[in-house]
Amino acid sequence: MNNLCPQHGVVIGGGLAGLAAAEALLNERPKHAGADSAGPRRVTLIEATGRVGGVVATIRRDGWLIERSADSFLAARPEAVALVERVGLAGELIGVDPRVRRALILHHGRAQPVPAGFRLIAPGLAKSILTTPLLSPVGRLRLLCERFVPARSRDVADESLERFAVRRLGREAFERLVQPLAAGIWTADPARLSMAAACPEFFAMEVRDGSLWAGERKRVRAVMEATQAAGARYGQFLTLASGMETLPQRLADQLQSRGVQFITASATGVRQRPDHVWEVSLRGAGNDAAAAATSLPATIEADAVIVAVPSIKAAELLRPCDPTLATALAAIEYAGSAIVSLGFAREDVAHPLDAAGLVVPRREGRRILAISFSSQKFPGRAPAGSVLVRTFVGGALDPETATLDDESLLPLVLAELRDVLGVRGAPQIVQIDRWLGAMPQYTLGHADRVENIQRLVAGHRGLALAGAAYEGVGIPQVIASGQAAAASLRLP
C-alpha cells in the first residue's frame, strides 16, 4: 500500500518531544508552488504504548495527585510556558508556594538550608556562605576565594562537573553542596558528567566573566531588571494544577482535532529509498489481528521522519539506514532511578517540611538521593490533613537500588524517612515508579558526540532527531528539541 502524501511527515514517539515536533510540522506551510491553497502538511505520529507523554505521567486517586516523574518545569525558558498557553492551559499554571521556596541538604543527619543565592555551582551571598553550617571555616573561606581562582584556558573544550567544582569551589563545597544538588537533577556520576553539555551556562561563565562570583552577580542583576520591567508572575518552577500529564494530553487532543493521525504500533525500522522517500516499518502490521482490524499498513511512506525516542531505540531503528549514525547514537549512555511516592497523615511526620525538598550528599552514606515535599510545594497534591513526599533512589552511582522489588524497596525508603524526616506509622498511599534506563547521561565529550550525530543526520534529507538525549533533559529543552527537529527538515 502506498501511503505517500506530498509533505507527509512521520514522527516516531509520543512523548513531549514527538508531540512538539508534530505541532511544529503541522504549523509549517508546505513550501511547494501553490502552498497557500494546499493547506497544512499531513502528519502521522507513531507511539508504541498507545498513550502520550512518555515519562510525563500523573496519577489522581482519592484526593491524591502524584507525578510519576517530572513534577514541574523551569519558568526561565520560554518553550514550556508558551506551549501551555497555546493549548489553553495558562489558567492552570501555578508556582512553588513562596513559603517553601528553598531547598535543604542533609548534613550529619540533619537537614540544613542551602546557602541563600547558591545556584548549583555558582556561589550565593557572601553572608550566607560565612554562616552556613554545611561548611567548615576552611570550606567557607575556600568557597569565598572562588573569585580569585584563575579561569581555565579557552582551549579546554570540556571538563567533568566534579573537577570543575573542586577546582573553582574546593573539595568540601563540591561534596557538601554541588554533588547532592546535581544528583537531584541528573542522577549522574559527577566525575563523568560533562560541563560543556550539562552545565554550559556555568562553563561559559568562568571564561566570559572571570569567575562564577562575577558571572552570577551579573546574571542576578539582569534577572532583577527583567522582573521589575515585566513583573514576576511565578517563581523559578511551574506546574499545572491538574498535573503535568494534562499538557501532553491536551496537546495530543488538539493535534488530533487538526488532523494528525495517531497510530499505536512499534516502529521496527527506518530506511530511505533512492528517490528520498522514507519508509517506516511497523511491528505486527498486517500479521496480528489487532493491526489487521484497524487496517494498519506494514510500512508507512513519508517525505520526512522525526525520530523522537531514546537514542538507544533510535540506533536500532536507523541501523539499517546508517550503521555509523546508529553506532554514534548507541554510544550515549543511560541510567535509571525509582521514585517512591508516599502519603502520610500530617501528624505522622515530625519534620516541619518547610522547604520544597531535601537532597542527600553521597558522603552521608544513605540509599536515597532526594526527597520532594510535593504537597508543600503545590496545592491539591494531598487530601486535607495529609502530606505527600516523593523519594528518589538509584542513579548512575547506585543502579541496584532502583531495581529492588517493592517488598525490598518500600521498607528501605520508610526506614530512611524515619531517620531523616521523623516519619512514623504506615503510609496512606504508596506509588512506586521505576524509570530504568530512562535518563540520558551527558558524559564527558557529549557535546562532541551530539555534534557528530547532527553532522551524520544532516547527510539524510528529511531526517531529524528529537528528545532528551541530545541538548537538555528539562521539559522546556525537550519541547525545544522537537521544534528544532521540525525546523531542520529540508522538505519540498
N, C-alpha and C positions, 0 to 999 in steps of 0.2 A: 504494500500500500504506500502510495506516495503522499506524504503529509507536508511536503514543502509548500510554504506560502511565502510570497515576497515579504521581506522584512520580518521574518519569523525568528524570534529569539527564544531559546530554551534555557531555563535556569534550573540547575540541579541543586536541591537543598532548600528546605523551607524554614530555615532559621531567619533571624533578623537580617543577616547579610543577603540571603537569597531574596527575601521579601523586598528589601530596599532596592536590590538590583532590578527586580521585576517592575517595581514602581517607576524607577528611573527609565527603564526601557520603554514603558508604556507612555511616559510623558514626552519622550522624544518623537518628533515627527519624522516620517520616512524622508530620506534625502534624495529620492529619485525624482524625475520630472513628474509634475502633476501632484506633488506631495500634498498640496493644500486641499485637494479633493479626495486624496486616498485614505484619509483617516489615520488613526494611530496604528502602529505596527501590532502584529499578533504576538502574544507572549504565552508561553507554556511553562508551568512550574512543576517540577517532579520532586516529590517528597516520599521517602520510603515508609515513614511511620504513620502517615495519614493525619498527623497533627502538625500545626505550625508553631514556630517559636524556638525550636531547638532546645537549648538548655534553659531558656527563659520559660518558667512554668510556675503556676500558682495553685495552691490548694485552699479551698474555702470549705470549712467544716465546723458546724456547731458554734459559730461565733469566732472561730479562729481563722486567720488569714496567714498562710505560711508560704513564703517564697522558697522554691526548691533549689534555686541557685542565686543569681543576682537579685538583690532587693532594691537597688537604686542605681542612679547613673549620675555622672558629673554634669553639673549645670554650666560649667565654664565653656565647654564645647557646644556648638550650636546644633549639631545634627539631630540629636535625640529630641531636644525641645521642639525643633522645627517639625519633626515628624509627628510628635504628639499633637501639635497644633493643626497640622494638615489633616489628621484623621478625626479631628473634633474632640480631642480628649483634654484640651488645655484646662478645662474646669476641674479636672481630677488631679492636677499636679499639686503635690504637697512636698514641703521640705522637712528636714530633720527638726524636731522640736527644739527651739532655741535653748531650752533649759538643759539639754544634754549634748550640745554641740562641742564635744571634746572626746578624746579617746584616753583610755587607761593602758598602762603597761604593768604586767606582773613583775615585781621586784622583791626577791627574797620572800615570796609567798604573799605579798601584799600588793594591792592594786594602787598604782600611783599615776597621776595625770601626766600626759605628755607635756613637756615644757611649752608654754604659750608661744605660738608662732612657729614652732618647729614643724617643718613640712617634709616628711620622708627622709631627705638628706640635708635640706637647707636649714641652717641654724635659725632659731627663733629670736625672741627678745633676750638681750643680754641679762636682764634682771631675772628672767625665768631660768636661764641656764645657771646663773650663780646660786639659785636657791633650790634647784631640783634635787630631790633625794635619790633620783635614779643614777646620778653620777657621783663619784668621789671628788674631793677637791682637785686632785690631779686631773681627773677626767674632764671636769668643768673647765679648767684652765686650758687644757689641750683643745677643747672644742672652741673656746673663745679665741684661740690663736689661729683658727682656720683662715682668717683674712690675711695672714702673713705667709701662708703656705704658697710656694711658687706654683703657678699654673703649669700644666703639662704642655708639652710641645704640640703645636697644631698638627704635626705629622703622626701623632698617636691616633690611630683610627678607632680603637676600641679598648675597653678595659672592663674587668668584672666589677660588679657592684661592690663586692667585699673589698677589693683592692682600692677602688676609688674612694670609698667611705673611710677606710682605715688611713689612707694617705692624707686625706683632707681633714677628717674629723678626729682621728685617733681610734685605736682598737676598742677602747671602752665604750665610746659613743656608738660605734658600729654594733657591738654585741648587745648593748642595752637599749638602743633606740632604733637604729636603722634596720637591723636584721628582723626583729619582730614585726615592724611596720611593713617591710617589704614582703614578708611571708604572708601577711594578711591580704596582699594584692595578687602576687604571682605564684604562691606556694612553690617557689623555686629554690634552687641551690644558689646562694648569693656568690659563691666562689666561681660560678659559671654563668651567672646572669649578665647579659650584655648591657652595658650602659648606653651604647650607641643606639640599641634597638628598644630597650625597655624604658630608659630614662634620658631620651635625647635632650630634653629641656635642661636638665641639670648638667649633662655632659658638655653642652654648648656654653652654659652659663660660666663655667670655670674659665674658659679661654676668652670668651667675649667680655666678661666683666672683671676678670682677675681673681675673683673668689666667689664662693657661694653666698657669703655675707652680703657682698656688694650687689650681686645679681638678685638676691631675694628682696633686698631693700628697694631696688628699682621696680621689681615686679609688684610689690605691695603698694607702692605709690601709684603705679598705673591702675591697679585694680580699684584703689580708693577713689581715684579721679573718675574712673568709668562708673563706679557705683553712685557717686554723688551726682553725676550727669544724668544717668538713666534711672536711678532708684533701684534698690535691691528688693526683688520680689521673694527670693528664697535664699536658702543657704547654699553650701557647696554641693550638696547631694539632693536629688529629687527622686520621687517615686510617684506611682499612681494610687489614688485612694482605693481603687478596686483591685489592685495587684498588678504586677509587671506584665503578666501574660495577656492582660487586656490590650496592650499595644500591638503585638503581632496578630492577635485575633481580629482586632478592628481593621488593621491594615489588610489582612487577608480577605476579610469580608468586602472591603472597598475594591480591592483588586479584582475579586471575582465578579462583583457587580459591574465592573468596567470591561469585562470580557476576558480576563486572564483565565486560562484553563489550568486547573489543578489536577494533577494525576498522582494517585497513590500507587507507586511502583518503585522498585530498586533499579537505578541505572547501573548497568554492568560494564559498560564500555563506551568510549567516545572516540570516534575516528573522523578524519576529514578526507573526502574523496578528491580526486584530481581537479574536479570542477569547483572546488572550495566549499561544496555543500557538506555540512556536518551531519553525522549520523549518531544518535544516542540509542544504544541497545537497552531494552528493559527486561528485567528478570521475570520469567514466568509468563510474559505476554504471549498470548496465543496458545499456551500449553495448559495452564491451570484453569479451573472452572471459573474462579472469580474474575480473572483477567478476561477470559473469553466472554463472560456475561456482560462486561462493560465495554466490549469491543476495543480493548487496548491493542495498539499495534505492537509488533515485535521491535520495530525501530521507528524513531521519530527523526525527521529530517528538518534542518533549520539553517538559516543564514549565519547564525551565531549561537554560541554556547557560553554560559557563565557557570563555572563550577564553584559552588558556594558550600562546600562540605569540608571537613577537616582535611588537612594536607595529606595525611596518610591515605584516606579514601580517594582523594583527588589523584594521588600517584597511581593507585590501582586502575582508576578509570582511564587515565591518559597514557598508561604504559604502552598499549598497542599503537598509539598515535605518535608518541615521542618518548622513547626509553630514557633519554638523557634528562628531559624535564621531569619524568617520573622519579628518577633517582634523586634529583635535587629536592623534590617535594618530600620524599620519604626521609630525607636527612633531618627534617625538622622534628625534634623530639616532643613528646607529650608526657605530662604527669597527671595524676588523679588525686581526688580528695573525696571526702564524705562529709555531709552536713547532717548533724543530729539536731533536729528541732524539737524542743521540749516545752510544754506549758505547765506552769505551777500556780498554785494559789499564792497570792502575793505574800501572805504571812509565812509561807514556807521558804522564802528567800531572804536571808539576813542582810545581804548586801543592799545598799541604797539604790543601786542601778542608776547612778547619777551621771551617766555618760552614754555615748552611742554604742560603746562596746569596749572590749579589752583584748589586747594582743599579748602573746606569751613568748618571751625570748627562749631560744633553744637552750640557753645556759641554765634555765630553770629546771630542766630535766623532766618536763611534763610531756604528756602524749597529745595534748591539744595545741592547736595553732592560735586560735582566736575564739572569742565569744561575742556575738552580736546581740545587743539588748533590743530586740525587734520591736516589742510593744512600747518601749520607752522612746524609741526613735520616731515611730509613726503611729498615728491613731488607728483604731479599728483592727489591730492585729491580734487582740486577745479579748475574751469576754470581761466584763466588769469584775474586778476583784482578782484577776489573774494576770500573769505575765508570760511572755513568750521569749525564749532565748534560743539562739542558733549557735551550735558549737561546731567548729571546723577541725578536722583531723586529716592526716595523710600528708600529701605533698611530695615533692621530689626527694626530700631528705628522710621521709618516713612512709614509704609507699605501702608497707604491710598493714599499718593500722586501718587504712581506708578499706582494705579488703576483708577485714574481720566480719564474721556473720553477726546478725542482730543480737543474738544471745551473748556474744562476747563484747560487742562494741557498746551496747547500751549500759551495762554495768561499769565499764571503763569510764565512759563520759560522766555518768552520775557520780562516780567517786571523785573525779576531778572537780565537778561543780560543787560538791560538798566542801572540798578543801578551799576552792577559790572564791565561791560566792556564798558559802554557808547554806546551801540548799538542803532541805530535809523533806521527808515524805515522798510519796510516789507522784510521778508526773501525771497531769490530767490528760495530756495528749502526747503522742510520740510519732514523729515522722523522720525516717532515715532515708537519705538520698545519697547514692554513690555516683560520682562522676569520674569513673576510672578512664584514664587516657583522654580526658576532655580538655585539659589546659595546655596549650602550646607553650613550649619552653624557649624563650629567647636567649639561647646560649651564646657565648662569645662567637662573633663572626656572623650573627644572624642577619644583620643589615646587608652584608655582602652576599649571603645566601639568597636573600629576597631580591636583591638587585640582579643576581644571575637568573633567578626564576623569572623575573619580569622580562629580562632580555630574551629568554627562551620562548616565553609566551608570545612576545611581540613578533616572533617568526611565524606565527599561525594567524592568518587573517580570520577574524570573527571568534577568537577565543579570549576569555578573561577569567581571572580567579578572584574570589572574594572570601572574607572570613577573618577570624581572629588569629590565624596562623602567621600573618604577614606583618602588619603595621599597627597593632594595637588590640588589646583584649577587652577594653571597655566597650560598653554599649554604643556610645557615640562613634567610636572608631570603627566598630563592626558595621554600623549603618553606613558610615562614610566609605568603607571598603566596597560595599555593594553598589553605591552610587558611582564610585570611581571606576569600577569594573564596567558598568554600563556605558559610561562616558568614553572609555578607552576603545570600544569596539569600532572597527572600521567596516561599517555596513554601506551598502549601495545608497 
